[in-house]
């Protein structure tokens, strides 16, 4: 039986994941676990480093007008 209903869960730890899997198994609901991530790990690491640098005061703030001037 094909259905158009799709559920996406975001468990925050292994216990929540196990509970969700047990629930689906108990109700005999077929499910799959995605094996890949939507983002490249290197890209995510760069973003996290940038956020950490900004928290440590290594970032700068510019206005929208300054940004527009840079993009000309």
VMD Tcl script that builds the backbone (N, CA, C; Angstrom):
set m [mol new atoms 216]
animate dup $m
set s [atomselect $m all]
$s set {name element resname resid chain x y z} {
  {N N UNK 1 A 0.839 -1.175 0.000}
  {CA C UNK 1 A 0.000 0.000 0.000}
  {C C UNK 1 A 0.885 1.240 0.000}
  {N N UNK 2 A 0.691 2.086 -0.966}
  {CA C UNK 2 A 1.480 3.310 -1.068}
  {C C UNK 2 A 0.675 4.466 -0.492}
  {N N UNK 3 A 1.354 5.295 0.266}
  {CA C UNK 3 A 0.697 6.442 0.872}
  {C C UNK 3 A 1.487 7.695 0.577}
  {N N UNK 4 A 0.848 8.814 0.590}
  {CA C UNK 4 A 1.536 10.075 0.365}
  {C C UNK 4 A 1.901 10.754 1.669}
  {N N UNK 5 A 1.573 10.145 2.788}
  {CA C UNK 5 A 1.915 10.716 4.087}
  {C C UNK 5 A 3.354 10.393 4.420}
  {N N UNK 6 A 4.120 11.425 4.701}
  {CA C UNK 6 A 5.524 11.250 5.065}
  {C C UNK 6 A 5.736 11.917 6.412}
  {N N UNK 7 A 6.376 11.201 7.322}
  {CA C UNK 7 A 6.688 11.736 8.642}
  {C C UNK 7 A 8.194 11.948 8.734}
  {N N UNK 8 A 8.590 13.079 9.265}
  {CA C UNK 8 A 10.009 13.337 9.502}
  {C C UNK 8 A 10.159 13.660 10.971}
  {N N UNK 9 A 10.951 12.863 11.660}
  {CA C UNK 9 A 11.177 13.063 13.091}
  {C C UNK 9 A 12.625 13.484 13.303}
  {N N UNK 10 A 12.855 14.259 14.341}
  {CA C UNK 10 A 14.201 14.712 14.670}
  {C C UNK 10 A 14.511 14.374 16.125}
  {N N UNK 11 A 14.742 13.105 16.416}
  {CA C UNK 11 A 15.064 12.742 17.801}
  {C C UNK 11 A 16.393 13.385 18.207}
  {N N UNK 12 A 16.458 13.832 19.445}
  {CA C UNK 12 A 17.656 14.539 19.895}
  {C C UNK 12 A 18.658 13.637 20.603}
  {N N UNK 13 A 18.273 12.383 20.830}
  {CA C UNK 13 A 19.218 11.457 21.448}
  {C C UNK 13 A 18.828 10.024 21.101}
  {N N UNK 14 A 19.686 9.084 21.495}
  {CA C UNK 14 A 19.467 7.679 21.144}
  {C C UNK 14 A 18.209 7.115 21.807}
  {N N UNK 15 A 17.910 7.562 23.021}
  {CA C UNK 15 A 16.718 7.074 23.723}
  {C C UNK 15 A 15.444 7.444 22.951}
  {N N UNK 16 A 15.373 8.678 22.475}
  {CA C UNK 16 A 14.205 9.092 21.692}
  {C C UNK 16 A 14.118 8.287 20.395}
  {N N UNK 17 A 15.243 8.042 19.763}
  {CA C UNK 17 A 15.258 7.255 18.530}
  {C C UNK 17 A 14.757 5.839 18.789}
  {N N UNK 18 A 15.228 5.229 19.864}
  {CA C UNK 18 A 14.778 3.878 20.200}
  {C C UNK 18 A 13.282 3.835 20.489}
  {N N UNK 19 A 12.774 4.871 21.159}
  {CA C UNK 19 A 11.335 4.929 21.463}
  {C C UNK 19 A 10.512 5.038 20.189}
  {N N UNK 20 A 10.951 5.888 19.278}
  {CA C UNK 20 A 10.238 6.049 18.005}
  {C C UNK 20 A 10.246 4.734 17.229}
  {N N UNK 21 A 11.399 4.091 17.166}
  {CA C UNK 21 A 11.500 2.827 16.436}
  {C C UNK 21 A 10.614 1.754 17.075}
  {N N UNK 22 A 10.588 1.695 18.400}
  {CA C UNK 22 A 9.743 0.713 19.092}
  {C C UNK 22 A 8.266 0.974 18.809}
  {N N UNK 23 A 7.877 2.236 18.803}
  {CA C UNK 23 A 6.494 2.612 18.523}
  {C C UNK 23 A 6.090 2.166 17.116}
  {N N UNK 24 A 6.919 2.494 16.134}
  {CA C UNK 24 A 6.612 2.105 14.758}
  {C C UNK 24 A 6.569 0.586 14.620}
  {N N UNK 25 A 7.500 -0.095 15.243}
  {CA C UNK 25 A 7.512 -1.562 15.174}
  {C C UNK 25 A 6.261 -2.148 15.824}
  {N N UNK 26 A 5.839 -1.603 16.953}
  {CA C UNK 26 A 4.655 -2.110 17.644}
  {C C UNK 26 A 3.398 -1.969 16.792}
  {N N UNK 27 A 3.327 -0.879 16.036}
  {CA C UNK 27 A 2.170 -0.658 15.163}
  {C C UNK 27 A 2.357 -1.241 13.761}
  {N N UNK 28 A 3.495 -1.911 13.555}
  {CA C UNK 28 A 3.824 -2.514 12.261}
  {C C UNK 28 A 3.829 -1.466 11.143}
  {N N UNK 29 A 4.374 -0.309 11.466}
  {CA C UNK 29 A 4.530 0.777 10.490}
  {C C UNK 29 A 5.924 0.662 9.890}
  {N N UNK 30 A 5.984 0.548 8.570}
  {CA C UNK 30 A 7.282 0.481 7.911}
  {C C UNK 30 A 7.951 1.850 8.006}
  {N N UNK 31 A 9.260 1.838 8.230}
  {CA C UNK 31 A 10.009 3.092 8.282}
  {C C UNK 31 A 11.423 2.850 7.795}
  {N N UNK 32 A 12.102 3.919 7.472}
  {CA C UNK 32 A 13.496 3.816 7.072}
  {C C UNK 32 A 14.270 4.944 7.742}
  {N N UNK 33 A 15.538 4.714 7.899}
  {CA C UNK 33 A 16.409 5.696 8.522}
  {C C UNK 33 A 17.383 6.184 7.451}
  {N N UNK 34 A 17.414 7.485 7.233}
  {CA C UNK 34 A 18.301 8.053 6.223}
  {C C UNK 34 A 19.747 7.799 6.614}
  {N N UNK 35 A 20.534 7.392 5.670}
  {CA C UNK 35 A 21.937 7.068 5.922}
  {C C UNK 35 A 22.864 8.260 5.688}
  {N N UNK 36 A 22.412 9.238 4.935}
  {CA C UNK 36 A 23.272 10.377 4.634}
  {C C UNK 36 A 22.707 11.656 5.230}
  {N N UNK 37 A 23.537 12.654 5.309}
  {CA C UNK 37 A 23.103 13.942 5.834}
  {C C UNK 37 A 22.881 14.898 4.667}
  {N N UNK 38 A 22.019 15.887 4.836}
  {CA C UNK 38 A 21.742 16.794 3.728}
  {C C UNK 38 A 22.894 17.762 3.441}
  {N N UNK 39 A 23.862 17.876 4.333}
  {CA C UNK 39 A 24.966 18.809 4.148}
  {C C UNK 39 A 26.300 18.091 4.236}
  {N N UNK 40 A 27.246 18.588 3.484}
  {CA C UNK 40 A 28.608 18.088 3.518}
  {C C UNK 40 A 29.223 18.406 4.880}
  {N N UNK 41 A 29.884 17.441 5.490}
  {CA C UNK 41 A 30.452 17.613 6.831}
  {C C UNK 41 A 31.474 18.750 6.877}
  {N N UNK 42 A 32.254 18.914 5.823}
  {CA C UNK 42 A 33.246 19.999 5.772}
  {C C UNK 42 A 32.555 21.365 5.785}
  {N N UNK 43 A 31.460 21.479 5.041}
  {CA C UNK 43 A 30.691 22.725 5.006}
  {C C UNK 43 A 30.129 23.049 6.389}
  {N N UNK 44 A 29.559 22.055 7.046}
  {CA C UNK 44 A 28.991 22.253 8.384}
  {C C UNK 44 A 30.081 22.684 9.361}
  {N N UNK 45 A 31.260 22.079 9.267}
  {CA C UNK 45 A 32.371 22.435 10.152}
  {C C UNK 45 A 32.785 23.889 9.954}
  {N N UNK 46 A 32.796 24.364 8.712}
  {CA C UNK 46 A 33.147 25.762 8.431}
  {C C UNK 46 A 32.118 26.717 9.040}
  {N N UNK 47 A 30.847 26.386 8.919}
  {CA C UNK 47 A 29.791 27.230 9.480}
  {C C UNK 47 A 29.913 27.276 10.999}
  {N N UNK 48 A 30.117 26.119 11.619}
  {CA C UNK 48 A 30.260 26.073 13.080}
  {C C UNK 48 A 31.484 26.850 13.549}
  {N N UNK 49 A 32.590 26.771 12.802}
  {CA C UNK 49 A 33.788 27.521 13.166}
  {C C UNK 49 A 33.517 29.018 13.075}
  {N N UNK 50 A 32.815 29.435 12.036}
  {CA C UNK 50 A 32.461 30.844 11.890}
  {C C UNK 50 A 31.593 31.336 13.040}
  {N N UNK 51 A 30.636 30.541 13.452}
  {CA C UNK 51 A 29.773 30.912 14.580}
  {C C UNK 51 A 30.576 31.020 15.870}
  {N N UNK 52 A 31.485 30.074 16.066}
  {CA C UNK 52 A 32.316 30.094 17.270}
  {C C UNK 52 A 33.240 31.310 17.260}
  {N N UNK 53 A 33.835 31.605 16.116}
  {CA C UNK 53 A 34.690 32.793 15.995}
  {C C UNK 53 A 33.899 34.060 16.315}
  {N N UNK 54 A 32.675 34.144 15.817}
  {CA C UNK 54 A 31.850 35.326 16.068}
  {C C UNK 54 A 31.537 35.461 17.561}
  {N N UNK 55 A 31.238 34.337 18.211}
  {CA C UNK 55 A 30.974 34.371 19.657}
  {C C UNK 55 A 32.192 34.847 20.441}
  {N N UNK 56 A 33.371 34.552 19.928}
  {CA C UNK 56 A 34.607 34.963 20.590}
  {C C UNK 56 A 35.013 36.394 20.238}
  {N N UNK 57 A 34.158 37.094 19.477}
  {CA C UNK 57 A 34.431 38.491 19.142}
  {C C UNK 57 A 35.297 38.688 17.920}
  {N N UNK 58 A 35.476 37.651 17.117}
  {CA C UNK 58 A 36.331 37.759 15.932}
  {C C UNK 58 A 35.576 38.203 14.682}
  {N N UNK 59 A 34.284 38.476 14.820}
  {CA C UNK 59 A 33.484 38.869 13.671}
  {C C UNK 59 A 33.340 40.374 13.571}
  {N N UNK 60 A 32.800 40.808 12.442}
  {CA C UNK 60 A 32.504 42.233 12.262}
  {C C UNK 60 A 31.042 42.370 11.865}
  {N N UNK 61 A 30.512 43.550 12.084}
  {CA C UNK 61 A 29.139 43.840 11.694}
  {C C UNK 61 A 29.166 44.970 10.682}
  {N N UNK 62 A 28.444 44.785 9.565}
  {CA C UNK 62 A 28.343 45.840 8.575}
  {C C UNK 62 A 26.872 46.077 8.274}
  {N N UNK 63 A 26.582 47.281 7.836}
  {CA C UNK 63 A 25.192 47.622 7.513}
  {C C UNK 63 A 24.850 47.083 6.130}
  {N N UNK 64 A 23.578 47.094 5.816}
  {CA C UNK 64 A 23.120 46.651 4.510}
  {C C UNK 64 A 23.676 47.560 3.422}
  {N N UNK 65 A 23.752 48.857 3.707}
  {CA C UNK 65 A 24.313 49.794 2.723}
  {C C UNK 65 A 25.784 49.485 2.462}
  {N N UNK 66 A 26.541 49.160 3.514}
  {CA C UNK 66 A 27.956 48.799 3.331}
  {C C UNK 66 A 28.088 47.515 2.505}
  {N N UNK 67 A 27.214 46.555 2.751}
  {CA C UNK 67 A 27.233 45.319 1.984}
  {C C UNK 67 A 26.918 45.592 0.522}
  {N N UNK 68 A 25.907 46.383 0.268}
  {CA C UNK 68 A 25.545 46.730 -1.111}
  {C C UNK 68 A 26.692 47.431 -1.821}
  {N N UNK 69 A 27.396 48.283 -1.100}
  {CA C UNK 69 A 28.549 48.992 -1.680}
  {C C UNK 69 A 29.646 48.003 -2.057}
  {N N UNK 70 A 29.868 46.987 -1.243}
  {CA C UNK 70 A 30.876 45.975 -1.534}
  {C C UNK 70 A 30.513 45.140 -2.755}
  {N N UNK 71 A 29.231 44.979 -3.011}
  {CA C UNK 71 A 28.766 44.098 -4.094}
  {C C UNK 71 A 28.678 44.796 -5.432}
  {N N UNK 72 A 29.060 46.052 -5.525}
  {CA C UNK 72 A 28.995 46.775 -6.809}
  {C C UNK 72 A 30.127 46.389 -7.720}
}
mol reanalyze $m
mol bondsrecalc $m
mol representation Tube
mol addrep $m
